[in-house]
Amino acid sequence: QVLMNYHFPGNIRELENIIERGVALANTNIILPESLTFSGKVKPPPTTAPNEESNSLFQAAASEEELYDLGIERIVADLEKRLILHTLQKTNNSKMKAAELLQLSFRSLRYKVKKYGLS
């Protein structure tokens, strides 16, 4: 939820870096908000406890070993997909506006939408 509410001043690479640092800093099989570090002066809004409906890969992993078995690429891909979907919903499916918010080229966003089957 913290990541979904965070305004990314960078692009998808920044998201990947945040996730990689979170995995490295986490002491449990779930990456907690305290394990996430954000660059710059922009701070994420306060969070609430995760709801039980969340389908995050982090929460789906029953153990730390299972989390490692998923691999960073799959975890980042899952988060990237959900962030793109959330942004498309926020922009009423305007790919131009979503690409601008995500700081991606329109072409890159179009590729990712197709890659994740979000069209």
Sine and cosine of phi, psi and omega as CSV:
sin_phi,cos_phi,sin_psi,cos_psi,sin_omega,cos_omega
0.00,0.00,-0.60,0.80,0.03,-1.00
-0.86,0.51,-0.71,0.71,-0.03,-1.00
-0.93,0.38,-0.59,0.81,0.01,-1.00
-0.93,0.37,-0.49,0.87,-0.02,-1.00
-1.00,-0.02,-0.19,0.98,-0.06,-1.00
-0.98,0.19,0.75,-0.66,0.08,-1.00
-1.00,0.09,0.94,-0.33,-0.06,-1.00
-0.98,0.22,0.92,-0.40,0.07,-1.00
-0.96,0.27,-0.27,0.96,0.02,-1.00
-0.98,-0.21,-0.57,-0.82,0.01,-1.00
-0.80,-0.59,-0.34,-0.94,-0.04,-1.00
-0.87,0.49,-0.51,0.86,0.04,-1.00
-0.89,0.46,-0.59,0.80,0.04,-1.00
-0.90,0.44,-0.66,0.75,0.05,-1.00
-0.86,0.51,-0.71,0.70,0.02,-1.00
-0.87,0.50,-0.68,0.73,0.01,-1.00
-0.90,0.44,-0.65,0.76,0.02,-1.00
-0.89,0.46,-0.69,0.72,0.00,-1.00
-0.90,0.43,-0.70,0.71,0.00,-1.00
-0.87,0.49,-0.68,0.73,0.04,-1.00
-0.91,0.41,-0.63,0.77,0.02,-1.00
-0.88,0.47,-0.67,0.74,0.04,-1.00
-0.89,0.45,-0.67,0.74,-0.03,-1.00
-0.92,0.39,-0.57,0.82,-0.08,-1.00
-1.00,0.00,-0.30,0.95,-0.06,-1.00
-0.93,0.37,0.66,-0.75,0.03,-1.00
-0.98,-0.21,-0.04,1.00,-0.03,-1.00
-0.79,-0.61,-0.01,-1.00,0.03,-1.00
-0.99,0.16,-0.03,1.00,0.06,-1.00
-0.88,-0.48,0.75,-0.66,0.05,-1.00
-0.98,0.18,0.91,-0.41,0.00,-1.00
-1.00,0.03,0.39,-0.92,0.02,-1.00
-0.81,0.59,-0.53,0.85,-0.01,-1.00
-0.92,0.40,-0.36,0.93,-0.01,-1.00
-1.00,0.09,-0.15,0.99,-0.04,-1.00
-1.00,-0.08,0.73,-0.68,0.07,-1.00
-0.89,-0.45,0.70,-0.71,-0.05,-1.00
-0.92,-0.39,0.65,-0.76,-0.04,-1.00
-0.99,0.14,0.32,-0.95,0.06,-1.00
0.95,0.33,-0.23,-0.97,-0.04,-1.00
-1.00,-0.02,-0.15,0.99,-0.03,-1.00
-0.95,0.30,0.80,-0.60,-0.01,-1.00
-0.92,-0.39,0.56,-0.83,0.08,-1.00
-0.95,0.31,0.46,-0.89,0.05,-1.00
-0.93,0.36,0.33,-0.94,0.04,-1.00
-0.85,0.52,0.54,-0.84,-0.05,-1.00
-0.94,-0.35,0.28,-0.96,0.13,-0.99
-0.95,-0.31,0.17,-0.98,0.03,-1.00
-0.89,0.45,0.56,-0.83,0.02,-1.00
-0.87,0.49,0.64,-0.77,0.01,-1.00
-1.00,0.10,0.27,-0.96,-0.09,-1.00
-0.97,0.23,-0.22,0.98,-0.01,-1.00
-0.99,0.11,-0.18,0.98,-0.06,-1.00
-0.86,0.52,0.70,-0.71,-0.01,-1.00
-0.93,-0.36,0.55,0.84,-0.01,-1.00
-0.90,0.44,0.61,-0.79,0.08,-1.00
-0.88,0.48,-0.53,0.85,0.01,-1.00
-0.87,0.48,-0.68,0.73,-0.04,-1.00
-0.98,0.19,-0.41,0.91,0.01,-1.00
-0.95,0.30,-0.45,0.89,0.00,-1.00
-0.96,0.29,0.84,-0.54,-0.05,-1.00
-0.98,0.19,-0.37,0.93,-0.02,-1.00
-0.59,-0.81,0.23,-0.97,0.04,-1.00
-0.88,0.48,-0.62,0.79,0.02,-1.00
-0.87,0.49,-0.68,0.73,0.02,-1.00
-0.89,0.45,-0.60,0.80,0.03,-1.00
-0.89,0.46,-0.71,0.71,0.03,-1.00
-0.91,0.42,-0.57,0.83,0.02,-1.00
-0.89,0.45,-0.50,0.87,0.03,-1.00
-0.91,0.42,-0.61,0.79,0.00,-1.00
0.99,0.11,0.51,-0.86,-0.07,-1.00
-0.90,0.44,-0.60,0.80,-0.04,-1.00
-0.89,0.45,-0.66,0.75,0.00,-1.00
-0.94,0.35,-0.64,0.77,0.01,-1.00
-0.91,0.42,-0.72,0.69,0.01,-1.00
-0.90,0.43,-0.65,0.76,0.02,-1.00
-0.88,0.47,-0.66,0.75,0.03,-1.00
-0.89,0.46,-0.71,0.71,0.00,-1.00
-0.93,0.38,-0.65,0.76,0.03,-1.00
-0.87,0.49,-0.70,0.71,0.01,-1.00
-0.87,0.50,-0.73,0.68,-0.02,-1.00
-0.92,0.39,-0.59,0.81,0.03,-1.00
-0.92,0.39,-0.67,0.74,0.04,-1.00
-0.90,0.43,-0.71,0.70,0.02,-1.00
-0.87,0.50,-0.72,0.70,0.03,-1.00
-0.87,0.50,-0.69,0.72,-0.03,-1.00
-0.93,0.38,-0.64,0.77,0.06,-1.00
-0.89,0.46,-0.66,0.75,0.05,-1.00
-0.90,0.44,-0.66,0.75,-0.01,-1.00
-0.89,0.45,-0.52,0.85,-0.05,-1.00
-0.98,-0.21,0.31,0.95,-0.02,-1.00
0.80,0.60,0.70,0.72,0.03,-1.00
0.90,0.43,0.37,0.93,0.09,-1.00
-0.99,0.15,0.95,-0.30,-0.02,-1.00
-0.92,0.39,-0.54,0.84,0.02,-1.00
-0.90,0.44,-0.74,0.67,0.00,-1.00
-0.92,0.39,-0.66,0.75,0.01,-1.00
-0.89,0.46,-0.69,0.72,0.02,-1.00
-0.87,0.49,-0.65,0.76,0.02,-1.00
-0.90,0.44,-0.72,0.69,0.01,-1.00
-0.89,0.46,-0.63,0.78,-0.02,-1.00
-0.99,0.11,-0.07,1.00,-0.03,-1.00
0.84,0.55,0.72,0.69,0.08,-1.00
-0.88,-0.47,0.39,-0.92,0.16,-0.99
-0.95,0.31,0.42,-0.91,0.03,-1.00
-0.85,0.53,-0.65,0.76,-0.01,-1.00
-0.89,0.46,-0.69,0.73,0.02,-1.00
-0.89,0.45,-0.68,0.73,0.01,-1.00
-0.90,0.44,-0.70,0.71,0.01,-1.00
-0.85,0.53,-0.66,0.75,0.04,-1.00
-0.88,0.47,-0.72,0.69,-0.04,-1.00
-0.92,0.39,-0.61,0.79,0.05,-1.00
-0.87,0.49,-0.70,0.72,0.03,-1.00
-0.92,0.38,-0.69,0.72,-0.01,-1.00
-0.83,0.55,-0.67,0.74,-0.05,-1.00
-1.00,-0.05,0.03,1.00,0.02,-1.00
0.91,0.41,0.64,0.77,-0.05,-1.00
-1.00,-0.10,-0.02,1.00,-0.06,-1.00
-0.99,0.17,0.00,0.00,0.00,0.00
